[in-house]
Amino acid sequence: MNMNMNMNMNMIESAKCILKLKVTNSTGLDQHVQKCFFLQNYDDASAMFTPNGTTALEPGSYLTKPFVTVTKQGSCVTLWSPFTTSASPPKIVRIFELESDVNVNNVKSTYNVSLCTLPKQVYGHTSSTLPQQQPPPPPSSYLLFADKTIGKIYTLHLHSLWRTIPLTNSTTQQIAAVVGYDYIIPFTTVQPIYSWNTLISPSEDDVDVELTET
């Protein structure tokens, strides 16, 4: 009995915090983070990226994927660059905030925020000696805001594009990078939404939906 206890105690390893990020608002006050989503389908994030550009990202230089933090009772989402192996802190890429509605009881809206990511399409390596492959569209992800006090839903789309990493003198690899937010779609529901789960499923109708400005 004592031998087993000693063996189990010897196998316990303590965890160590490698990097820590402080989330503050524009005045420097701490923000309480309600949720954090790591964007698994993306490798990098920066507001300075342009389509089909080349990045200096080296394999293994990032510890994590880009991520999104949720603050201000779900009304504010902040897009961050990844944690790096150089110990430099992540940088803010973009901030999006909904104006809080007020219901008949003078209660401000709070939001349940979820992340919905469409399946990632594989993109292979390219070489100067092989025909150039046509890349698929970049990954697509949405942040969904469900109002807990008023019957409203907002769908915010993450703007993404492809970036090129030089692997060798003749070989490159395409990675997906997220650069911010590009559009939002509002919905109206009869009742407030207190809890929900997001589910990805193919559409039964193969119809293109066109968004028009009003």
C-alpha distance (Angstrom), angle and dihedral (degrees) to the residues before:
residue distance angle dihedral
M1 . . .
N2 3.80 . .
M3 3.81 90.2 .
N4 3.81 92.0 54.6
M5 3.80 91.6 48.0
N6 3.80 91.7 51.2
M7 3.82 91.3 49.1
N8 3.80 91.8 50.8
M9 3.81 91.5 48.4
N10 3.79 91.2 51.4
M11 3.81 91.0 53.0
I12 3.82 94.0 55.6
E13 3.80 112.6 104.5
S14 3.77 124.2 -167.5
A15 3.80 119.6 -126.2
K16 3.79 120.1 -123.6
C17 3.78 127.5 -154.2
I18 3.82 107.1 -126.3
L19 3.81 99.2 -176.1
K20 3.79 134.5 4.2
L21 3.80 127.8 -158.8
K22 3.80 124.7 -156.6
V23 3.79 114.5 -149.4
T24 3.81 113.4 -153.0
N25 3.79 137.5 162.6
S26 3.80 127.5 -118.9
T27 3.83 91.3 -79.2
G28 3.81 93.8 51.1
L29 3.81 96.8 -105.8
D30 3.79 118.4 140.6
Q31 3.79 116.7 -99.6
H32 3.79 121.3 -145.9
V33 3.80 106.8 -127.1
Q34 3.80 111.7 -142.0
K35 3.81 96.7 -178.0
C36 3.79 142.1 2.1
F37 3.81 125.7 -157.7
F38 3.80 123.4 -167.0
L39 3.82 110.4 -150.3
Q40 3.79 101.8 -132.6
N41 3.82 96.0 -176.5
Y42 3.81 93.9 58.3
D43 3.80 130.9 70.5
D44 3.80 102.6 -169.5
A45 3.81 142.2 14.4
S46 3.79 132.8 -157.4
A47 3.79 136.2 141.9
M48 3.83 89.6 -139.7
F49 3.81 96.2 63.8
T50 3.80 119.6 113.7
P51 3.84 127.8 -161.3
N52 3.83 116.1 -78.4
G53 3.81 92.7 3.1
T54 3.80 127.8 146.1
T55 3.79 121.2 -110.5
A56 3.79 129.9 -154.9
L57 3.79 91.5 -138.2
E58 3.79 111.3 136.4
P59 3.82 121.9 -155.0
G60 3.80 109.3 -95.2
S61 3.81 95.5 16.7
Y62 3.81 93.5 111.7
L63 3.79 124.9 66.0
T64 3.81 95.7 -163.5
K65 3.77 143.5 11.5
P66 3.82 121.7 -96.7
F67 3.80 112.2 -79.4
V68 3.79 144.8 -161.7
T69 3.80 126.7 -135.9
V70 3.81 123.9 -156.0
T71 3.82 119.4 -146.3
K72 3.82 141.5 156.5
Q73 3.81 95.3 52.9
G74 3.79 91.2 -52.3
S75 3.82 96.8 -53.4
C76 3.83 95.9 106.2
V77 3.82 128.6 56.0
T78 3.81 123.9 -175.6
L79 3.80 124.1 -161.5
W80 3.83 114.5 -145.2
S81 3.79 135.3 -169.2
P82 3.83 116.6 -118.6
F83 3.80 127.7 -83.1
T84 3.81 108.4 -100.0
T85 3.79 136.0 -147.8
S86 3.82 89.5 -122.1
A87 3.84 89.6 70.6
S88 3.81 91.5 -119.9
P89 3.82 109.4 143.4
P90 3.83 121.4 -112.4
K91 3.79 115.6 -93.7
I92 3.79 129.1 -133.9
V93 3.81 110.9 -105.6
R94 3.81 101.8 177.9
I95 3.83 138.8 -12.8
F96 3.79 124.1 -151.6
E97 3.81 124.0 -174.7
L98 3.80 131.4 -178.6
E99 3.76 119.8 -141.5
S100 3.79 107.1 -113.9
D101 3.78 113.9 -116.5
V102 3.80 119.8 -144.7
N103 3.82 120.6 -138.4
V104 3.80 128.0 -147.2
N105 3.82 90.3 -83.0
N106 3.82 90.5 56.2
V107 3.81 91.2 -110.9
K108 3.79 117.7 146.2
S109 3.79 119.0 -126.1
T110 3.77 120.7 -98.9
Y111 3.80 122.1 -167.1
N112 3.77 138.1 -142.6
V113 3.82 103.8 -144.8
S114 3.81 123.8 -157.5
L115 3.79 134.3 175.7
C116 3.81 120.5 -130.4
T117 3.82 117.1 -171.7
L118 3.78 124.2 -175.2
P119 3.83 117.4 -135.1
K120 3.79 113.1 -79.4
Q121 3.80 118.5 -116.2
V122 3.80 115.5 -138.5
Y123 3.79 119.2 -114.4
G124 3.80 117.9 -168.1
H125 3.80 135.8 -149.2
T126 3.78 121.4 -77.5
S127 3.79 127.8 -147.5
S128 3.79 135.3 -168.8
T129 3.81 88.8 -122.4
L130 3.81 95.4 51.5
P131 3.81 130.7 64.7
Q132 3.78 113.8 -89.1
Q133 3.80 111.3 -101.4
Q134 3.77 119.3 -132.9
P135 3.81 106.8 -120.0
P136 3.80 120.5 -132.4
P137 3.81 118.8 -124.6
P138 3.82 113.3 -71.0
P139 3.81 117.6 -97.9
S140 3.78 116.8 -73.8
S141 3.81 125.4 -142.8
Y142 3.79 135.5 170.5
L143 3.79 135.0 -158.1
L144 3.81 110.4 -145.7
F145 3.81 120.9 -155.7
A146 3.81 116.7 -161.5
D147 3.80 113.7 -167.6
K148 3.83 111.4 -133.7
T149 3.81 95.1 -162.7
I150 3.83 105.5 34.2
G151 3.80 128.6 35.8
K152 3.80 98.7 -103.0
I153 3.81 137.4 121.9
Y154 3.80 126.8 -169.8
T155 3.81 125.2 -165.0
L156 3.81 115.0 -158.9
H157 3.82 117.9 -167.7
L158 3.81 122.6 -145.0
H159 3.80 112.9 -132.0
S160 3.81 110.5 -132.3
L161 3.80 138.8 171.7
W162 3.80 142.1 174.6
R163 3.82 122.9 -90.6
T164 3.81 128.3 -168.9
I165 3.82 124.2 -127.2
P166 3.83 117.6 -165.4
L167 3.82 106.7 -133.7
T168 3.81 97.5 173.8
N169 3.80 136.1 -11.7
S170 3.80 90.3 -79.7
T171 3.81 105.0 23.1
T172 3.79 130.9 72.1
Q173 3.78 136.1 176.1
Q174 3.78 130.2 -147.5
I175 3.80 118.5 -131.8
A176 3.79 129.6 -175.3
A177 3.80 117.6 -116.2
V178 3.78 129.3 -174.7
V179 3.81 117.3 -142.3
G180 3.80 104.6 178.7
Y181 3.81 139.5 -71.5
D182 3.81 124.8 -42.6
Y183 3.82 108.7 -179.9
I184 3.80 144.1 1.1
I185 3.82 130.0 -149.9
P186 3.84 120.8 -156.4
F187 3.80 125.0 -151.4
T188 3.79 130.2 -172.3
T189 3.81 122.2 -142.7
V190 3.78 131.2 -172.1
Q191 3.81 95.3 -124.1
P192 3.82 135.8 27.6
I193 3.81 115.5 -96.0
Y194 3.80 114.7 -124.2
S195 3.81 98.2 176.1
W196 3.79 138.4 -2.8
N197 3.79 146.4 160.9
T198 3.79 125.4 -134.5
L199 3.80 119.5 -131.8
I200 3.82 128.7 -169.7
S201 3.81 115.2 -144.6
P202 3.82 134.7 155.7
S203 3.78 118.2 -101.2
E204 3.81 116.7 -109.2
D205 3.80 91.3 -146.1
D206 3.80 116.8 62.1
V207 3.79 95.1 -146.9
D208 3.80 128.2 140.8
V209 3.78 113.1 -128.3
E210 3.79 116.3 -147.7
L211 3.79 120.8 -158.6
T212 3.81 117.3 -146.7
E213 3.77 128.1 -168.9
T214 3.79 117.9 -118.2
